């Protein structure tokens, strides 16, 4: 969550202006055509795909379930592992077929090691994990010096789990039953430059960005990608490759993401924001910020279609690929008051 470095901005400017080859590789164009129509809201649908925004405090954790697989994108913060285990237990999940870690910040990989290889002491605290199983692990392939990263990689190796790095030239991941996850970022060039040391990387802007596609439904997962990555995506993909029914708000609803140009191209009907309550160490950066919320409303997203774990709790999305239903634990009218609060704070 560091401030974006000037050197990285220069690198992204190079890629935005100098790399035009991504557009030509739209292998899934027929499938993408299907998602161009809006998905309709409906009740009591026979859902083939379920996505749960887990209420795990400051970090991110999204559980995706098809009829044949459970996929977990990010594992929240190391300080919020109680919540992560509780949410997975509530969902009745004992196997994660694919764990995708967008980048190695603590609020995204904090629970990875625990889920893969809990210690005896941890099993005493979290007995639910006794028979828990993680089958495959994916990240962006850029190593980190953080103890959390080293710890999770060590258990991936010791357990001999399937591990792959995700870049935009990777084939879409098969989530089962026709659901696919298209990798849009990082590009192989960004990873190469970062690994070579030619640029000093910012983990936020090396986040795995992917688009879940199932029939007419799609959801954009952004990790903590910020404005330079959004600019890259807009300039390197045509609109049909970006359009998504739901946007996972970039960087927990930070002002560093969700630009108007990006929203115009993604054109979401709904927004999901994962952030913690206003308590010490649980929402350090006071998310969500004013700018992205105003951008969502200015774009025309309805207030009731913006969900935030801080206010709405765990939120469950169900779809049959054409219709959609969204239910949260405590959906209320929070947005207007929160915007007023942020405006008042800014005047102080």
Secondary structure by P-SEA (a helix, b strand, c coil): cccccaaaaaaaaaaaaccccccccccaaaaaaaacbbbbbbccccccbbbbbcccccbbbbbbbcccbbbbccccccccaaaaaaaaaaaccccccbbbbccccccccccccccccccaaaaaaccccccccccbbbccccccccaaaaaaaaaaaaaccbbbbbccccccccccccbbbbbccccaaaaaaaaacccccccccccbbbbbbcccbbbbbbccccaaaaaaaaaccccccccccccccccccccccccaaaaaaacccbbbbbbbcccccccccccccaaaaaaaaaaccccccccccccccbbbbbccccccccccccccccaaaaaaaaaaaaac
